Amino acid sequence: WIDAAYGGDYPRLDFSAAFDAFTEEAQQRARGDRALLSNAVVGGELDESRAVRRQVRLDVLAVDGTAVGVTARVDLLLELSGAVTRRERVWGSLLLTYERTSGAAKWRVFGYDLRRREA
């Protein structure tokens, strides 16, 4: 999510892959929160977006030795440059579940509580 939402080549307008790691329901909510969860709103005005701090801490809930849920606590510091030049911090929690889709199983975001502001 981090690389697809905030990284990549700029300027760009396509952030369609930003929420691929989200469940279908969470993808719908995330698209409405795209200004928080990606650089989609300012992507066309950027020359570069660089993560100068990227911390992720995982809290894992396990039952009988098997992980059943994960909370990922993220803290990102982004340096944006171009027509928009500023530092922004994105921090908070992503809630993950192990989900099978089309035969493939993987951890997917089903909820989030994130904040974003100029740093």
C-alpha positions in Angstrom: 0.0 0.0 0.0 2.7 2.5 1.0 4.7 2.2 -2.3 1.6 2.2 -4.5 -0.1 5.1 -2.7 2.8 7.5 -2.1 5.8 6.2 -4.1 6.3 5.8 -7.8 7.0 8.1 -10.7 5.6 11.6 -10.7 3.8 13.5 -12.0 1.1 10.9 -12.2 -2.7 10.7 -11.9 -3.1 6.9 -11.8 -3.3 5.6 -8.3 -5.5 2.6 -9.1 -3.1 0.1 -7.5 -3.0 2.0 -4.2 -5.8 -0.1 -2.6 -5.1 -3.5 -4.1 -4.1 -4.8 -0.6 -7.5 -3.8 0.8 -10.6 -5.9 1.0 -13.4 -5.1 -1.4 -15.4 -3.2 1.2 -12.3 -1.3 2.5 -11.4 -0.4 -1.1 -14.7 1.4 -1.5 -14.1 3.4 1.7 -10.5 4.1 0.8 -11.3 5.6 -2.6 -13.5 8.1 -0.8 -10.5 8.9 1.5 -7.9 9.0 -1.3 -6.6 12.4 -0.2 -5.6 10.7 3.2 -4.6 7.3 1.9 -2.6 8.3 -1.2 -1.1 11.2 -3.2 -4.0 11.0 -5.7 -5.2 14.6 -5.1 -1.7 16.2 -5.6 0.0 13.5 -7.8 -0.3 15.6 -11.0 1.5 18.5 -9.3 4.4 16.5 -7.9 7.9 15.9 -9.4 8.8 13.5 -6.5 7.4 12.0 -3.4 10.0 10.5 -1.1 9.5 8.7 2.2 12.1 10.1 4.6 10.8 8.0 7.5 8.9 4.7 7.1 8.1 2.8 10.3 5.7 -0.1 10.5 5.1 -2.0 13.8 3.0 -5.1 13.8 0.8 -6.3 16.6 -0.2 -9.9 15.9 -3.2 -11.7 17.4 -2.7 -15.5 17.4 -4.9 -18.4 18.5 -3.2 -21.7 19.1 0.0 -20.4 17.5 -1.7 -19.2 14.3 -1.9 -15.5 13.4 -5.6 -14.5 12.9 -5.4 -10.8 13.0 -2.8 -8.0 12.7 -2.7 -4.3 13.5 0.0 -2.5 11.5 1.0 0.8 13.2 2.5 3.1 10.5 4.4 6.3 10.8 5.4 7.9 7.5 7.1 11.2 6.8 6.8 12.2 3.1 8.8 14.8 1.3 6.7 16.2 -1.6 8.3 18.4 -4.2 7.2 20.1 -7.4 4.4 22.6 -7.7 3.4 21.3 -4.2 6.5 21.3 -1.9 6.1 20.3 1.7 6.6 17.5 4.2 3.6 15.5 5.3 3.2 12.9 8.0 0.8 10.0 7.7 0.3 7.9 10.8 -2.1 5.5 12.5 -3.3 2.0 12.2 -4.3 -0.5 9.5 -6.3 -3.6 10.5 -5.5 -6.7 8.6 -7.2 -10.0 8.1 -6.1 -13.2 6.3 -8.4 -13.6 3.3 -8.7 -16.0 0.4 -9.6 -14.5 -2.9 -9.6 -16.4 -6.2 -7.7 -19.2 -4.6 -4.9 -17.0 -3.3 -4.6 -16.3 0.4 -3.0 -13.1 1.7 -3.2 -10.5 4.4 -5.6 -7.7 3.4 -6.5 -4.4 5.0 -10.1 -4.3 6.2 -10.0 -1.2 8.2 -7.9 1.9 9.0 -7.6 4.8 11.4 -5.0 7.1 9.8 -4.2 10.8 10.0 -2.3 13.0 7.6 -1.1 16.6 8.1 1.7 18.9 7.1 4.8 18.2 9.1 
